[in-house]
Each structure stands twice: as C-alpha cells, then as structure tokens.
Amino acid sequence: MTAAEAVEAIQREMTVFARRARASAGRMHPELSLVSYTLLGHLEERDGCRATDLAAHYALDKSTVSRQVATLERAGLIERRLAPDDHRVQVLHLTGPGRQLLAQVTESRRAAFRERLADWPEEDLARFAGYLVRYNAWAPPEPEPEDT
C-alpha cells in the first residue's frame, strides 16, 4: 500500500469510526449526544472550564457550544459558577446528576470497547492506542501574522 493509499484508507476508516461513534452514543443514552458526552467529559477532566474554552478545544463554533451548554443546563447536568479569581467569568461545572450520568455512559462505552477489542493482542492494543494519541496530539501550525 502506498502512502497515498494509506492516507485514503485512514480517512475512510476515520469517517466510519466517527459515524459509528455518533450512532453508538445515541444507543448508550438517547438524550446524550456524542458532542454532549465529550463536553461533559472535558468538564470533568478539567474540573470545569468556560464555554469559550470548550469551543476552542473541540474546534466548534461558539453558537454550537452555546446550544449544547443550554441543553445540558436545562437537563440539570451542568451549572455555571463564577470564577473565584474573576467574578466576571462564568465557569461550567458538572452537577451531581451530570457526574452520575457521565459515569454510567462512560462505563457503557468502556464495556463496548472492551467487547470489540477483546480478541486483539496486547501489543496491537498498545500500538493502536499510541497511534491514536499521536494522531490527536497534532496541532495545526499557527498562521503567520500579517504585516500591517
């Protein structure tokens, strides 16, 4: 397989992966989209953050994040708190029910991954995990500043 063919196969398979991830998220919890799940996970991992930080981290439009945040707030899964060091800034945090739901969905997802990968040799799992970490760690180069 040439490098061009490999890149094409990677693109195709990543698309299939993304579609399956969205579909399985709906099966794990019908009211929790994949985007909502990842936002909740990020809030837990960071112990809260601003909505603009979520948008930047996931390269999402601010309006998309705003809609997701509003839905999660209405569901009682997240809440806004004033930042202790700057009372003009609102920080999003998981609520107790948000933590519970995230834990349930996370365990269901882990079980699904364990089942799907059960017959993979340990070396393949480690290599695959390393490749995914490496792939997701890439950041696009910063644009060159324009001369004025």
trRosetta pair geometry for C-beta under 8 A, 3 or more apart (Angstrom, degrees):
i j d omega theta_ij theta_ji phi_ij phi_ji
1 5 4.6 -129 -168 93 84 124
1 6 5.2 106 134 -63 118 86
1 9 7.2 -25 -165 -4 144 144
2 5 4.6 96 52 8 78 102
2 6 6.9 -139 95 -6 41 87
3 6 5.6 -54 -147 36 31 113
3 7 6.4 33 155 -20 65 103
4 7 5.9 -52 -147 35 30 110
4 8 6.5 32 152 -18 63 106
5 8 5.6 -54 -149 37 32 113
5 9 6.3 33 152 -19 66 106
6 9 5.6 -54 -147 37 32 111
6 10 6.3 35 152 -21 65 105
7 10 5.6 -51 -146 35 32 114
7 11 6.4 34 154 -20 64 104
8 11 5.8 -53 -148 35 30 111
8 12 6.3 29 154 -17 64 108
9 12 5.7 -55 -146 39 30 112
9 13 6.0 23 159 -13 66 112
10 13 6.0 -61 -141 43 26 105
10 14 6.0 27 159 -20 65 110
11 14 5.9 -57 -144 36 25 110
11 15 6.5 28 155 -21 61 106
12 15 5.8 -58 -157 32 29 112
12 16 6.7 27 149 -16 64 104
13 16 5.5 -48 -148 36 38 113
13 17 6.2 44 150 -23 66 104
14 17 5.3 -49 -146 36 34 118
14 18 6.3 37 154 -21 65 103
15 18 5.8 -51 -147 34 31 110
15 19 6.5 30 154 -16 63 105
16 19 5.9 -57 -150 37 31 110
16 20 6.3 27 155 -15 66 109
17 20 5.9 -60 -148 40 28 108
17 21 6.2 31 154 -24 65 107
18 21 5.6 -51 -145 33 30 114
18 22 6.6 30 156 -17 63 102
19 22 6.0 -54 -152 35 31 109
19 23 6.4 26 153 -14 65 109
20 23 5.6 -57 -145 41 33 110
20 24 5.9 28 159 -17 69 109
21 24 6.0 -56 -140 40 26 105
21 25 6.3 36 155 -29 62 103
21 34 5.8 85 134 -123 92 144
22 25 5.8 -51 -151 26 29 115
22 26 7.1 29 153 -17 60 102
22 33 7.6 -7 -148 -168 82 82
22 34 4.8 -88 -109 -11 60 142
23 26 6.0 -56 -162 31 35 111
23 27 6.9 28 147 -14 66 105
24 27 5.4 -54 -151 38 43 112
24 28 6.2 49 150 -28 71 101
24 109 7.5 108 131 -115 119 83
24 112 6.5 140 -173 165 138 167
25 28 5.7 -50 -147 29 33 113
25 29 7.5 -41 173 46 62 75
25 32 6.8 -112 170 108 94 80
25 33 6.1 55 125 -176 133 34
25 34 3.8 -163 -19 -71 167 77
25 37 5.6 -134 -143 -1 120 145
25 105 8.0 35 -147 -168 72 124
26 29 7.9 -102 -154 72 23 40
26 30 6.0 35 -173 -121 70 51
26 33 7.3 4 -76 -113 78 54
27 30 7.8 22 -109 -73 18 67
28 32 7.2 -64 91 73 96 113
28 37 7.8 50 80 -91 137 147
28 105 5.0 85 145 -144 124 86
28 108 4.7 148 -142 104 100 137
28 109 6.1 -2 -107 -61 153 82
28 112 7.7 -89 -84 -20 109 142
29 32 4.0 23 94 29 119 115
29 37 7.8 139 47 -80 118 112
29 101 6.9 89 -134 -172 164 101
29 104 7.3 95 -71 103 127 111
29 105 5.1 -61 -12 -92 129 114
29 108 7.7 146 -35 43 88 153
31 75 7.0 152 145 -118 131 142
32 36 5.0 -131 -159 90 67 126
32 37 5.4 87 154 -63 108 89
32 40 7.8 -33 -153 -1 121 143
32 101 6.8 168 -69 160 146 123
32 105 6.1 -83 92 -87 155 154
33 36 4.6 99 52 7 77 101
33 37 6.9 -136 96 -5 41 87
33 68 7.8 -102 58 -123 124 105
34 37 5.5 -52 -146 36 32 115
34 38 6.4 28 157 -16 65 105
35 38 6.0 -58 -148 38 29 106
35 39 6.3 29 154 -19 65 107
35 58 7.9 110 -143 166 85 159
35 60 7.6 99 -146 -101 120 152
35 64 7.6 -93 -168 161 153 109
35 68 5.7 -106 127 -108 116 143
36 39 5.7 -56 -147 37 31 111
36 40 6.3 31 155 -18 66 106
36 68 5.8 -164 -87 -160 74 105
36 71 6.9 -80 -98 95 126 122
36 72 6.0 165 -145 -74 103 107
36 77 8.0 57 -180 86 113 159
37 40 5.9 -56 -149 36 28 110
37 41 6.3 29 153 -19 63 108
37 102 7.5 142 -146 -123 67 77
37 105 5.9 -125 -124 134 114 148
38 41 5.5 -52 -146 37 34 115
38 42 6.3 36 154 -22 65 104
38 58 6.8 110 123 -102 130 137
39 42 5.7 -53 -148 35 31 111
39 43 6.4 32 153 -19 65 105
39 54 5.7 35 -132 -152 96 135
39 58 7.7 -61 -81 -24 78 153
39 65 7.4 150 -109 -138 134 84
39 68 5.8 143 -19 139 163 135
39 69 7.5 -132 172 -77 152 69
39 72 6.9 -122 99 -47 131 156
40 43 5.7 -55 -149 36 32 111
40 44 6.4 31 153 -18 65 105
40 72 7.0 -176 -71 -134 95 139
40 77 6.5 -54 -102 156 122 125
40 78 7.2 -140 -105 -60 80 111
40 94 6.4 78 -156 -97 83 111
40 98 6.1 -155 -138 -178 115 101
40 101 7.5 -71 -165 92 164 101
40 102 4.7 -155 141 -91 127 119
41 44 5.8 -55 -149 36 31 110
41 45 6.1 31 154 -19 66 109
41 102 6.5 163 -75 -154 62 121
41 106 7.3 127 -98 -85 107 114
42 45 5.6 -54 -144 38 31 113
42 46 6.1 9 163 0 67 113
42 49 7.0 -58 138 29 100 133
42 54 6.3 131 96 -117 146 88
42 57 6.4 142 -148 101 148 154
42 58 7.6 -103 -48 -46 158 111
43 46 6.3 -67 -138 51 24 96
43 47 7.9 38 166 -141 55 3
43 48 5.9 25 -163 -97 83 35
43 49 6.4 -135 -111 24 64 86
43 54 7.8 -13 -62 -85 87 119
43 78 6.5 -66 -168 -113 176 122
43 92 5.7 -79 -117 113 127 101
43 93 6.5 159 177 -133 116 28
43 94 5.4 140 115 -43 121 88
43 98 7.9 -29 89 148 137 138
44 47 7.4 18 -173 -75 28 42
44 94 5.6 22 -77 -23 80 145
44 99 6.9 123 -105 -113 117 79
44 102 6.0 173 -42 136 145 163
46 49 4.7 8 110 -39 147 114
46 53 7.8 -168 154 128 171 140
47 93 7.5 -2 172 -123 52 95
48 81 7.2 -39 -143 44 151 114
48 91 4.6 57 160 156 120 112
48 92 5.9 178 -149 83 76 46
48 93 4.1 -26 -92 -85 113 81
48 94 7.8 -129 -74 3 74 66
49 53 4.2 -95 162 78 119 142
49 54 6.3 142 95 -49 116 79
49 91 6.4 -68 -147 -151 6 88
49 92 6.4 -20 66 50 49 90
50 53 4.6 103 59 -1 80 101
50 54 7.4 -139 100 -3 49 82
50 89 6.4 -68 -88 -173 122 103
50 90 6.9 105 -122 81 82 60
50 91 6.0 -66 -69 -107 62 59
50 92 6.9 118 -127 3 19 90
51 54 5.5 -49 -155 31 40 115
51 55 6.5 41 149 -20 68 102
51 62 7.3 84 133 -153 104 82
51 65 5.3 145 -177 134 93 121
51 66 6.4 68 173 -84 146 62
51 69 5.3 -39 -110 -57 121 158
51 90 7.8 12 -5 90 100 101
51 92 6.2 90 -61 -27 72 130
52 55 5.5 -49 -149 35 37 114
52 56 6.4 35 153 -17 66 105
52 62 6.6 -7 -108 -116 70 110
52 65 7.9 148 -88 90 27 155
53 56 5.8 -55 -146 39 32 109
53 57 6.1 32 156 -21 66 109
54 57 5.9 -57 -144 36 27 110
54 58 6.3 -6 169 11 65 112
54 60 7.3 -27 131 47 81 122
54 65 5.1 145 97 -143 114 134
54 69 7.6 148 52 -66 157 113
54 92 7.4 -8 -32 40 131 143
55 58 6.8 -76 -144 53 20 87
55 59 7.9 46 166 -127 54 6
55 60 5.0 -107 -137 73 63 82
55 61 6.9 -56 -148 121 114 14
55 62 4.8 -3 -111 -91 164 60
55 64 7.5 130 -116 63 95 90
55 65 4.4 -103 -72 -13 91 150
56 59 7.4 17 -172 -75 28 44
58 65 7.7 143 55 -83 122 112
60 64 4.7 -109 171 78 110 129
60 65 5.3 124 101 -50 124 95
61 64 4.5 95 63 -1 87 104
61 65 7.3 -163 91 -2 47 83
62 65 5.7 -56 -150 40 37 110
62 66 6.1 43 150 -26 68 106
63 66 5.3 -48 -143 34 34 118
63 67 6.5 36 156 -19 64 101
64 67 6.0 -55 -154 34 29 108
64 68 6.5 25 151 -14 63 109
65 68 5.6 -57 -147 41 34 111
65 69 6.0 36 154 -22 68 107
66 69 5.8 -53 -144 36 27 112
66 70 6.4 29 155 -20 62 106
67 70 5.8 -53 -148 34 30 112
67 71 6.5 30 154 -18 63 106
68 71 5.8 -56 -151 36 31 111
68 72 6.3 27 154 -15 66 108
69 72 5.7 -57 -145 40 31 109
69 73 6.2 33 154 -21 66 106
69 78 6.9 -78 -151 78 72 143
69 92 6.4 -100 -136 -102 115 146
70 73 5.7 -53 -146 36 30 112
70 74 6.4 30 155 -19 64 105
71 74 5.8 -54 -148 36 30 110
71 75 6.4 23 154 -13 63 110
72 75 5.7 -58 -146 42 31 110
72 77 4.6 -82 -169 67 82 112
72 78 4.5 33 131 15 116 112
72 98 7.3 57 -178 -113 104 122
73 76 7.6 42 176 -70 33 25
73 77 7.6 -94 -72 50 21 70
73 78 5.7 -62 -78 74 62 85
73 79 6.9 105 -127 -99 85 42
73 80 7.4 -3 -108 -22 128 92
76 95 5.9 -75 163 57 69 158
76 97 5.4 28 120 61 105 141
76 98 7.4 -150 123 -48 57 87
77 94 6.9 -43 163 -143 68 72
77 95 6.0 -159 -170 34 18 102
77 97 6.2 -96 -100 101 56 93
77 98 3.5 108 -172 -97 66 95
77 101 6.2 -58 -119 43 114 140
77 102 8.0 118 -165 -39 112 95
78 92 5.2 8 175 -173 130 100
78 93 6.5 154 -157 79 78 34
78 94 5.9 -55 -103 -103 72 39
78 95 6.3 -159 -99 -12 15 87
78 98 5.5 88 -62 -93 56 159
79 92 7.5 154 79 -150 31 57
79 93 5.8 -26 63 64 79 86
79 95 5.3 85 -16 -67 106 99
80 90 4.4 -7 -168 -175 116 118
80 91 7.1 135 -156 66 61 36
80 92 6.1 -37 -97 -93 63 59
80 93 7.8 138 -110 18 16 79
81 90 7.1 139 66 -157 28 66
81 91 5.4 -33 67 65 82 89
81 93 5.6 11 5 3 118 125
82 87 4.8 13 -180 -138 133 67
82 89 7.1 107 -160 74 60 55
82 90 6.4 -49 -96 -102 48 58
82 91 7.4 59 164 16 9 88
83 86 4.8 8 84 56 124 75
83 87 7.0 -145 61 -81 69 28
83 88 8.0 -26 40 58 108 49
83 89 4.0 5 4 80 130 109
83 90 7.3 -131 -23 -87 83 10
83 91 5.1 102 -76 -27 79 115
86 89 4.6 50 95 8 108 112
94 98 3.8 -150 -160 100 84 125
94 99 4.9 106 139 -58 133 78
94 102 6.8 -54 -132 -5 144 142
95 98 4.5 102 45 2 69 106
95 99 7.2 -130 93 -5 38 84
96 99 5.9 -54 -151 33 30 110
96 100 6.5 29 152 -18 64 106
97 100 5.5 -52 -146 36 36 114
97 101 6.2 33 158 -17 69 105
98 101 6.0 -55 -145 38 29 107
98 102 6.2 29 156 -18 64 109
99 102 5.8 -56 -144 39 28 111
99 103 6.3 30 156 -21 64 107
100 103 5.8 -57 -151 35 28 111
100 104 6.5 27 153 -19 64 105
101 104 5.7 -53 -149 35 34 112
101 105 6.2 25 158 -12 68 108
102 105 6.0 -59 -143 42 29 105
102 106 5.9 32 157 -22 65 111
103 106 5.7 -54 -141 37 26 113
103 107 6.4 26 159 -18 62 106
104 107 6.1 -60 -152 35 26 107
104 108 6.5 24 152 -16 63 107
105 108 5.6 -54 -149 37 34 113
105 109 6.3 33 153 -19 67 106
106 109 5.7 -55 -147 37 31 110
106 110 6.3 32 154 -20 65 105
107 110 5.6 -50 -145 36 33 113
107 111 6.4 35 155 -21 64 104
108 111 5.8 -54 -150 35 30 112
108 112 6.5 31 152 -19 63 105
109 112 5.6 -53 -150 35 33 112
109 113 6.4 32 152 -16 66 104
110 113 5.7 -55 -149 38 33 109
110 114 6.2 34 153 -21 67 105
111 114 5.6 -51 -144 36 31 113
111 115 6.3 33 155 -20 64 105
112 115 5.8 -54 -149 35 30 112
112 116 6.3 25 155 -16 64 110
113 116 5.8 -59 -144 40 31 108
113 117 5.9 1 166 5 68 116
114 117 6.4 -73 -137 53 22 92
114 118 6.2 56 156 -72 62 84
115 118 5.8 -19 -151 -30 27 117
117 120 4.7 -41 -171 13 78 126
117 125 6.2 93 172 -103 130 108
120 124 4.7 -119 -180 85 101 124
120 125 5.2 120 112 -58 124 89
120 128 7.6 -32 178 3 153 143
121 124 4.8 93 62 5 81 104
121 125 7.2 -149 96 -6 42 86
122 125 5.6 -54 -149 35 35 113
122 126 6.3 33 155 -18 68 105
123 126 5.8 -54 -148 38 31 110
123 127 6.2 30 154 -18 65 108
124 127 5.7 -55 -144 39 30 110
124 128 6.0 31 157 -19 66 109
125 128 5.8 -56 -144 39 27 110
125 129 6.2 28 156 -19 64 108
126 129 5.8 -54 -145 37 29 111
126 130 6.3 30 155 -19 63 108
127 130 5.7 -56 -150 37 29 113
127 131 6.4 29 153 -19 64 105
128 131 5.8 -54 -148 35 30 111
128 132 6.5 28 154 -17 64 105
129 132 5.9 -57 -149 37 30 109
129 133 6.4 31 154 -18 65 106
130 133 5.8 -54 -146 36 31 111
130 134 6.2 29 156 -17 65 109
131 134 5.7 -57 -146 40 30 112
131 135 6.1 33 155 -22 66 107
132 135 5.6 -52 -143 36 31 112
132 136 6.1 19 162 -9 65 111
133 136 6.2 -65 -145 45 25 102
133 137 6.1 29 156 -29 63 112
134 137 5.8 -56 -144 29 27 114
134 138 7.5 43 155 -38 57 90
135 138 6.5 -44 -172 1 34 112
